[in-house]
């Protein structure tokens, strides 16, 4: 496993189709949809066919996500973003990624998607 630092907007890889897995925890919970869209295109480019991306976001349609929205302190209101699962699915689908499953861990909804 190797960790890579990026610019906060895109993946730092020039190579295409060379990664088996991209994993991110507690980052996409703060990103605007346009940035997630940009990253999803980068994921599809960098992943090998059949490769997976796993990341979390806050889904306000889940009881945990909604509770997180209601209970966060005022100073955190500008930190977290909230996205419906259908929107995340659409962004991934447009990029060439197929959502396979989701699972809940606290406030976070982890989504697992595969490059076709």
MDTraj code that builds the backbone (N, CA, C; nanometers):
import mdtraj as md
import numpy as np

residues = "UNK UNK UNK UNK UNK UNK UNK UNK UNK UNK UNK UNK UNK UNK UNK UNK UNK UNK UNK UNK UNK UNK UNK UNK UNK UNK UNK UNK UNK UNK UNK UNK UNK UNK UNK UNK UNK UNK UNK UNK UNK UNK UNK UNK UNK UNK UNK UNK UNK UNK UNK UNK UNK UNK UNK UNK UNK UNK UNK UNK UNK UNK UNK UNK UNK UNK UNK UNK UNK UNK UNK UNK UNK UNK UNK UNK UNK UNK UNK UNK UNK UNK UNK UNK UNK UNK UNK UNK UNK UNK UNK UNK UNK UNK UNK UNK UNK UNK UNK UNK UNK UNK UNK UNK UNK UNK UNK UNK UNK UNK UNK UNK UNK UNK UNK UNK".split()
xyz = np.array([
    [0.0841, -0.1153, 0.0000],
    [0.0000, 0.0000, 0.0000],
    [0.0898, 0.1231, 0.0000],
    [0.0477, 0.2234, -0.0744],
    [0.1199, 0.3497, -0.0807],
    [0.0206, 0.4636, -0.0589],
    [0.0621, 0.5613, 0.0176],
    [-0.0191, 0.6810, 0.0382],
    [0.0342, 0.7909, -0.0528],
    [-0.0570, 0.8686, -0.1092],
    [-0.0198, 0.9775, -0.1993],
    [-0.0905, 1.1042, -0.1556],
    [-0.0206, 1.2143, -0.1555],
    [-0.0787, 1.3435, -0.1229],
    [-0.1171, 1.4127, -0.2532],
    [-0.2279, 1.4847, -0.2494],
    [-0.2712, 1.5558, -0.3691],
    [-0.2960, 1.7026, -0.3383],
    [-0.3539, 1.7725, -0.4339],
    [-0.3776, 1.9163, -0.4203],
    [-0.5140, 1.9511, -0.3618],
    [-0.5923, 1.8511, -0.3263],
    [-0.7248, 1.8756, -0.2712],
    [-0.8331, 1.8927, -0.3753],
    [-0.7977, 1.8801, -0.5015],
    [-0.8946, 1.8960, -0.6095],
    [-0.8926, 1.7813, -0.7095],
    [-0.7798, 1.7094, -0.7167],
    [-0.7662, 1.6048, -0.8178],
    [-0.6614, 1.5033, -0.7734],
    [-0.6573, 1.3923, -0.8451],
    [-0.5571, 1.2895, -0.8165],
    [-0.4233, 1.3283, -0.8790],
    [-0.3123, 1.2975, -0.8135],
    [-0.1812, 1.3397, -0.8632],
    [-0.1150, 1.2388, -0.9582],
    [-0.1935, 1.1601, -1.0317],
    [-0.1378, 1.0528, -1.1122],
    [-0.1523, 1.0822, -1.2606],
    [-0.0429, 1.0695, -1.3332],
    [-0.0475, 1.0835, -1.4783],
    [-0.0850, 0.9509, -1.5443],
    [-0.0494, 0.8393, -1.4789],
    [-0.0771, 0.7071, -1.5353],
    [-0.2266, 0.6765, -1.5339],
    [-0.2675, 0.5949, -1.6288],
    [-0.4067, 0.5519, -1.6371],
    [-0.4161, 0.4026, -1.6094],
    [-0.5285, 0.3614, -1.5523],
    [-0.5629, 0.2201, -1.5318],
    [-0.4519, 0.1413, -1.4623],
    [-0.4059, 0.1901, -1.3467],
    [-0.2972, 0.1207, -1.2780],
    [-0.3273, 0.0903, -1.1312],
    [-0.4376, 0.1393, -1.0788],
    [-0.4700, 0.1163, -0.9380],
    [-0.5809, 0.0123, -0.9236],
    [-0.5669, -0.0717, -0.8227],
    [-0.6708, -0.1700, -0.7910],
    [-0.7751, -0.1126, -0.6965],
    [-0.7318, -0.0221, -0.6078],
    [-0.8207, 0.0291, -0.5044],
    [-0.7835, 0.1724, -0.4693],
    [-0.8853, 0.2545, -0.4536],
    [-0.8697, 0.3889, -0.3986],
    [-0.9589, 0.3939, -0.2758],
    [-0.9019, 0.4322, -0.1621],
    [-0.9772, 0.4384, -0.0371],
    [-0.9583, 0.5751, 0.0259],
    [-1.0673, 0.6331, 0.0708],
    [-1.0612, 0.7604, 0.1403],
    [-1.1634, 0.7598, 0.2526],
    [-1.1219, 0.7992, 0.3713],
    [-1.2132, 0.8076, 0.4851],
    [-1.2101, 0.9480, 0.5424],
    [-1.3278, 1.0028, 0.5647],
    [-1.3481, 1.1312, 0.6324],
    [-1.2929, 1.2508, 0.5536],
    [-1.2849, 1.2379, 0.4231],
    [-1.2453, 1.3495, 0.3378],
    [-1.3640, 1.3996, 0.2571],
    [-1.4345, 1.3091, 0.1915],
    [-1.5450, 1.3480, 0.1038],
    [-1.6648, 1.3987, 0.1818],
    [-1.6659, 1.3804, 0.3124],
    [-1.7732, 1.4352, 0.3964],
    [-1.7691, 1.5878, 0.3986],
    [-1.6588, 1.6453, 0.3508],
    [-1.6431, 1.7907, 0.3519],
    [-1.6405, 1.8535, 0.2124],
    [-1.6457, 1.7727, 0.1073],
    [-1.6266, 1.8257, -0.0272],
    [-1.7578, 1.8612, -0.0960],
    [-1.7533, 1.9695, -0.1724],
    [-1.8669, 2.0091, -0.2532],
    [-1.8838, 1.9103, -0.3679],
    [-2.0042, 1.9057, -0.4220],
    [-2.0362, 1.8093, -0.5253],
    [-1.9485, 1.8250, -0.6493],
    [-1.9150, 1.9455, -0.6877],
    [-1.8289, 1.9660, -0.8037],
    [-1.6915, 1.9044, -0.7859],
    [-1.6391, 1.9087, -0.6663],
    [-1.5085, 1.8477, -0.6384],
    [-1.5216, 1.6954, -0.6396],
    [-1.6305, 1.6438, -0.5831],
    [-1.6532, 1.4990, -0.5874],
    [-1.6648, 1.4532, -0.7325],
    [-1.7320, 1.5300, -0.8148],
    [-1.7449, 1.4979, -0.9569],
    [-1.6071, 1.4918, -1.0224],
    [-1.5235, 1.5891, -0.9958],
    [-1.3885, 1.5906, -1.0526],
    [-1.3089, 1.4685, -1.0075],
    [-1.3145, 1.4387, -0.8792],
    [-1.2439, 1.3213, -0.8280],
    [-1.2972, 1.1924, -0.8908],
    [-1.4284, 1.1810, -0.9075],
    [-1.4838, 1.0567, -0.9610],
    [-1.4321, 1.0302, -1.1015],
    [-1.4139, 1.1329, -1.1798],
    [-1.3563, 1.1164, -1.3128],
    [-1.2108, 1.0706, -1.3028],
    [-1.1385, 1.1262, -1.2062],
    [-1.0012, 1.0830, -1.1826],
    [-0.9936, 0.9391, -1.1342],
    [-1.0895, 0.8986, -1.0491],
    [-1.0932, 0.7601, -1.0025],
    [-1.1083, 0.6657, -1.1215],
    [-1.2047, 0.6959, -1.2077],
    [-1.2305, 0.6091, -1.3226],
    [-1.1092, 0.6020, -1.4148],
    [-1.0369, 0.7100, -1.4257],
    [-0.9175, 0.7133, -1.5107],
    [-0.8038, 0.6318, -1.4486],
    [-0.7838, 0.6430, -1.3186],
    [-0.6695, 0.5796, -1.2527],
    [-0.6920, 0.4327, -1.2184],
    [-0.8174, 0.3925, -1.2015],
    [-0.8449, 0.2540, -1.1643],
    [-0.8312, 0.1599, -1.2832],
    [-0.7823, 0.0404, -1.2549],
    [-0.7829, -0.0670, -1.3536],
    [-0.9287, -0.1080, -1.3769],
    [-0.9616, -0.1657, -1.4923],
    [-1.0956, -0.2230, -1.5076],
    [-1.1216, -0.3222, -1.3952],
    [-1.2352, -0.3091, -1.3312],
    [-1.2689, -0.3930, -1.2164],
    [-1.2160, -0.3397, -1.0844],
    [-1.1357, -0.2318, -1.0881],
    [-1.0839, -0.1711, -0.9658],
    [-1.1940, -0.1016, -0.8878],
    [-1.1708, -0.0829, -0.7592],
    [-1.2729, -0.0267, -0.6708],
    [-1.2298, 0.1055, -0.6074],
    [-1.3291, 0.1868, -0.5797],
    [-1.3118, 0.3060, -0.4976],
    [-1.4064, 0.2918, -0.3789],
    [-1.3554, 0.3250, -0.2602],
    [-1.4339, 0.3224, -0.1376],
    [-1.4136, 0.4574, -0.0700],
    [-1.5240, 0.5255, -0.0457],
    [-1.5155, 0.6548, 0.0229],
    [-1.6424, 0.6775, 0.1020],
    [-1.6372, 0.7747, 0.1908],
    [-1.7563, 0.8058, 0.2693],
    [-1.8023, 0.9477, 0.2442],
    [-1.9311, 0.9655, 0.2626],
    [-1.9966, 1.0956, 0.2545],
    [-2.1065, 1.0961, 0.3600],
    [-2.1696, 1.2093, 0.3828],
    [-2.2786, 1.2157, 0.4797],
    [-2.4094, 1.2209, 0.4017],
    [-2.4920, 1.1200, 0.4232],
    [-2.6197, 1.1048, 0.3543],
    [-2.7320, 1.1502, 0.4483],
    [-2.7967, 1.2634, 0.4192],
    [-2.9018, 1.3114, 0.5090],
    [-3.0280, 1.2257, 0.5053],
    [-3.0351, 1.1302, 0.4123],
    [-3.1501, 1.0405, 0.4062],
    [-3.1385, 0.9264, 0.5071],
    [-3.0213, 0.9096, 0.5681],
    [-3.0053, 0.8079, 0.6724],
    [-3.0326, 0.8728, 0.8086],
    [-3.0805, 0.7956, 0.9045],
    [-3.1010, 0.8532, 1.0384],
    [-2.9708, 0.9103, 1.0967],
    [-2.8589, 0.8425, 1.0734],
    [-2.7301, 0.8885, 1.1283],
    [-2.6857, 1.0191, 1.0632],
    [-2.7006, 1.0294, 0.9320],
    [-2.6643, 1.1525, 0.8619],
    [-2.7525, 1.2689, 0.9031],
    [-2.8826, 1.2433, 0.9143],
    [-2.9748, 1.3496, 0.9549],
    [-2.9449, 1.3937, 1.0978],
    [-2.9192, 1.2997, 1.1856],
    [-2.8860, 1.3339, 1.3245],
    [-2.7575, 1.4162, 1.3308],
    [-2.6618, 1.3834, 1.2457],
    [-2.5372, 1.4606, 1.2408],
    [-2.5659, 1.6048, 1.2017],
    [-2.6529, 1.6244, 1.1041],
    [-2.6916, 1.7598, 1.0632],
    [-2.7544, 1.8357, 1.1798],
    [-2.8439, 1.7703, 1.2518],
    [-2.9163, 1.8366, 1.3598],
    [-2.8303, 1.8668, 1.4811],
    [-2.7277, 1.7876, 1.5044],
    [-2.6525, 1.8009, 1.6295],
    [-2.5156, 1.8661, 1.6147],
    [-2.4737, 1.8988, 1.4928],
    [-2.3410, 1.9606, 1.4805],
    [-2.3439, 2.1031, 1.5363],
    [-2.2386, 2.1427, 1.6031],
    [-2.2330, 2.2783, 1.6574],
    [-2.2275, 2.3824, 1.5452],
    [-2.2679, 2.5024, 1.5743],
    [-2.2748, 2.6095, 1.4747],
    [-2.1405, 2.6329, 1.4053],
    [-2.0309, 2.6200, 1.4789],
    [-1.8991, 2.6440, 1.4182],
    [-1.8602, 2.5356, 1.3177],
    [-1.9325, 2.4250, 1.3161],
    [-1.9040, 2.3176, 1.2208],
    [-1.9990, 2.3197, 1.1006],
    [-2.0943, 2.4108, 1.1001],
    [-2.1954, 2.4136, 0.9932],
    [-2.1348, 2.4313, 0.8545],
    [-2.0222, 2.4983, 0.8446],
    [-1.9604, 2.5194, 0.7139],
    [-1.8629, 2.4078, 0.6762],
    [-1.8441, 2.3098, 0.7632],
    [-1.7461, 2.2044, 0.7378],
    [-1.8070, 2.0887, 0.6592],
    [-1.9137, 2.0301, 0.7106],
    [-1.9693, 1.9094, 0.6502],
    [-2.0617, 1.9429, 0.5340],
    [-2.0615, 1.8535, 0.4348],
    [-2.1569, 1.8620, 0.3253],
    [-2.2468, 1.7391, 0.3328],
    [-2.3635, 1.7484, 0.2743],
    [-2.4626, 1.6420, 0.2805],
    [-2.5112, 1.6147, 0.1386],
    [-2.5048, 1.4878, 0.0978],
    [-2.5416, 1.4504, -0.0383],
    [-2.6350, 1.3303, -0.0359],
    [-2.7402, 1.3361, -0.1156],
    [-2.8329, 1.2239, -0.1287],
    [-2.7653, 1.1121, -0.2076],
    [-2.7979, 0.9873, -0.1769],
    [-2.7327, 0.8757, -0.2450],
    [-2.7555, 0.8766, -0.3959],
    [-2.8722, 0.9205, -0.4409],
    [-2.8999, 0.9248, -0.5846],
    [-2.8050, 1.0190, -0.6572],
    [-2.7658, 1.1264, -0.5917],
    [-2.6735, 1.2226, -0.6523],
    [-2.5335, 1.1625, -0.6615],
    [-2.4876, 1.0987, -0.5554],
    [-2.3571, 1.0320, -0.5581],
    [-2.3572, 0.9243, -0.6664],
    [-2.4655, 0.8473, -0.6747],
    [-2.4760, 0.7438, -0.7785],
    [-2.4654, 0.8044, -0.9178],
    [-2.5338, 0.9148, -0.9400],
    [-2.5318, 0.9790, -1.0717],
    [-2.3925, 1.0294, -1.1074],
    [-2.3244, 1.0902, -1.0116],
    [-2.1886, 1.1397, -1.0348],
    [-2.0957, 1.0238, -1.0692],
    [-2.1033, 0.9160, -0.9929],
    [-2.0187, 0.8007, -1.0202],
    [-2.0528, 0.7361, -1.1547],
    [-2.1815, 0.7207, -1.1813],
    [-2.2246, 0.6599, -1.3072],
    [-2.1728, 0.7392, -1.4271],
    [-2.1828, 0.8701, -1.4202],
    [-2.1366, 0.9559, -1.5294],
    [-1.9873, 0.9388, -1.5530],
    [-1.9145, 0.9087, -1.4478],
    [-1.7693, 0.8924, -1.4591],
    [-1.7296, 0.7516, -1.5059],
    [-1.8254, 0.6590, -1.5106],
    [-1.7926, 0.5227, -1.5509],
    [-1.7724, 0.4278, -1.4345],
    [-1.8281, 0.4638, -1.3189],
    [-1.8170, 0.3808, -1.1987],
    [-1.9546, 0.3257, -1.1633],
    [-1.9599, 0.1993, -1.1240],
    [-2.0863, 0.1364, -1.0863],
    [-2.0892, 0.1181, -0.9351],
    [-2.1874, 0.1789, -0.8704],
    [-2.2022, 0.1632, -0.7255],
    [-2.2492, 0.0217, -0.6969],
    [-2.1749, -0.0465, -0.6099],
    [-2.2074, -0.1849, -0.5753],
    [-2.2780, -0.1977, -0.4417],
    [-2.2392, -0.1153, -0.3441],
    [-2.3046, -0.1230, -0.2129],
    [-2.2681, -0.0024, -0.1273],
    [-2.3424, 0.0104, -0.0199],
    [-2.3190, 0.1131, 0.0809],
    [-2.3261, 0.0474, 0.2185],
    [-2.2574, 0.1077, 0.3139],
    [-2.2740, 0.0661, 0.4518],
    [-2.2512, 0.1864, 0.5413],
    [-2.3178, 0.1846, 0.6541],
    [-2.3187, 0.2972, 0.7465],
    [-2.2204, 0.2734, 0.8589],
    [-2.1370, 0.3744, 0.8885],
    [-2.0474, 0.3732, 1.0033],
    [-2.0609, 0.5102, 1.0685],
    [-2.1360, 0.5165, 1.1771],
    [-2.1608, 0.6450, 1.2412],
    [-2.2311, 0.7385, 1.1449],
    [-2.1840, 0.8627, 1.1361],
    [-2.2430, 0.9619, 1.0464],
    [-2.2153, 0.9313, 0.9002],
    [-2.1156, 0.8502, 0.8741],
    [-2.0665, 0.8285, 0.7385],
    [-2.1367, 0.7138, 0.6668],
    [-2.1717, 0.7403, 0.5424],
    [-2.2167, 0.6361, 0.4518],
    [-2.0996, 0.6038, 0.3607],
    [-2.0476, 0.4821, 0.3715],
    [-1.9396, 0.4395, 0.2822],
    [-2.0015, 0.3813, 0.1568],
    [-1.9502, 0.4226, 0.0434],
    [-1.9972, 0.3723, -0.0845],
    [-1.8810, 0.2977, -0.1509],
    [-1.9127, 0.1835, -0.2092],
    [-1.8161, 0.1014, -0.2816],
    [-1.8592, 0.1015, -0.4275],
    [-1.7698, 0.1452, -0.5154],
    [-1.8008, 0.1487, -0.6578],
    [-1.6873, 0.0820, -0.7350],
    [-1.7214, 0.0298, -0.8520],
    [-1.6258, -0.0432, -0.9343],
    [-1.6198, 0.0197, -1.0729],
    [-1.4977, 0.0244, -1.1242],
    [-1.4816, 0.0693, -1.2631],
    [-1.5209, -0.0459, -1.3554],
    [-1.6012, -0.0147, -1.4552],
    [-1.6466, -0.1173, -1.5501],
    [-1.5289, -0.1762, -1.6259],
])
top = md.Topology()
chain = top.add_chain()
for i, resn in enumerate(residues, 1):
    res = top.add_residue(resn, chain, resSeq=i)
    for name in ("N", "CA", "C"):
        top.add_atom(name, md.element.get_by_symbol(name[0]), res)
traj = md.Trajectory(xyz[None], top)
